[in-house]
Amino acid sequence: MDDPFSFVLLCLAIFRLTRLIVYDTITAWVRRPFHEWTEQELPDGSKQVFLSFKGNGLRRWFGELLSCYWCTGIWCAAFCYIGLTLWPNVFEPLIVLLAIAGGAAIIETIVSKWLT
C-alpha cells in the first residue's frame, strides 16, 4: 500500500468480495454444500428460518466460516493482499472492479434509506 487511496480501494474491494461470498444469492451455490436452512413454526404461529451446518470436521468448519462475515473478511483480505503483492497485474484490475462495486453498493444503501 503506497498511498491512502490504494488502501481505501483495497478496503472497498474486500468489503464487496466478502459480501459476495457470505450474503449474495449469486454465490449461494458455494454455501449450499455447507449450509442447511430449516423452517420452524413458533408457538405464536409465525415461522422462522434457522441456519444449520452440514457435516462435521472440515465441512462444518467451512460452513461456519462461510456464515461469518468477519471470518470470511479476514480470508478475503489475505487473498486480495497476497494476490496483489505476488501478481499485481492480475489482481489490480480485480481490486478496482470490486472496489467500484463496493462503493456503488454503499451509495445504493444510503440512497435507498433516504428515499424510504
N, C-alpha and C positions, 0 to 999 in steps of 0.2 A: 504494500500500500504506500504509494509515493505521495499521495495528497488526500485531503479530506473528501474530495469529490469521488475518488475511487472507492474510498471506504463506504460512503453513503450508497454508491452504486452496488457494491457487494452486499450491503445490508438489505437493500430492496430486493435484490435477486434471491437472497437466501430466504427472505420473508415469503416471496412468491413461490419458490420451489417447495418450501415446507408446507404451505397451504395446499399446493397442488397435490402433494403426496398424502397428507393427512385428511383433507376435507373434500376435495373436488370430486364430483361424480365421474369425471373422465378417467380418473385413476382408481375407481372402485375395484377394478379387476386385479390391481396389485394387492389390495387389502383383503379381498374375498377369501383367499386360501387360509387366512389367519383370523378372520373375524366372523362372528355369527350374531345376527340380530334376532332377538326373541321378543314377542309382544305378550304382555300380561295384562289381564283385566284387574283393575284395582277395586277395592271394596265399594267405592262410590260409583262404579260402572264405567269410569273412564279407562282408557287404555294407555299404557306406557311401553315404550320400546327400550330394551336393555341390550347393551353390547356385552358379549362374552367372547373369550378367546378360545380358538380351536387348538386341540392337541396339548402336548406337554413339551418340556425342554425347549429346544431351539425354536420350534414352531410357535409356541406360546410366547417366547421372548420377542420374536418378530411381531406378533400380534400386539403385544403391549407397546413395543416401540412405535408401531405404525398408528397407534391411537393416541400417542402422547406428542403434542405439538412441540414441547420443549425438548424432548429427547430427539425427535426427528430433526429439529432445527440444528442441534449440535452436529449431527451426522451430515446434514446438508451443508453446513458451514465448513466442515472439514473437507468434504468432497469438492466444494467450489474453490476453497482456498488452495488446497493441494493441486487441483487441476489447473488453476490459474498460475500457480508457481511453476509447475512442470511443463505444461502445454499452453502457454498464453495465447498462441494463435488459434487454438481450438476453443478455449474457454472464454476469451474476451467477448466474442460475439454472443455466446450463450448467456453470459453475465449481463450484457447490455439488454438483450431481449427480455430476460426475466426481470430485470430492474424496471424496464419500461412497463411491463405488465403489472409489476408490483405497485409502482406509482399510480398507474391507472386504476388499480383495484382500490387503493386508498382514497383516491379522488372520488371514485364512484360511491364508496361507502359514505363519505362526507356529504356529497351532493344528495344522495338518496335520503339521508337523515334530515337535511334542510328542506327537502320537498315534501316530506310527510309530516 
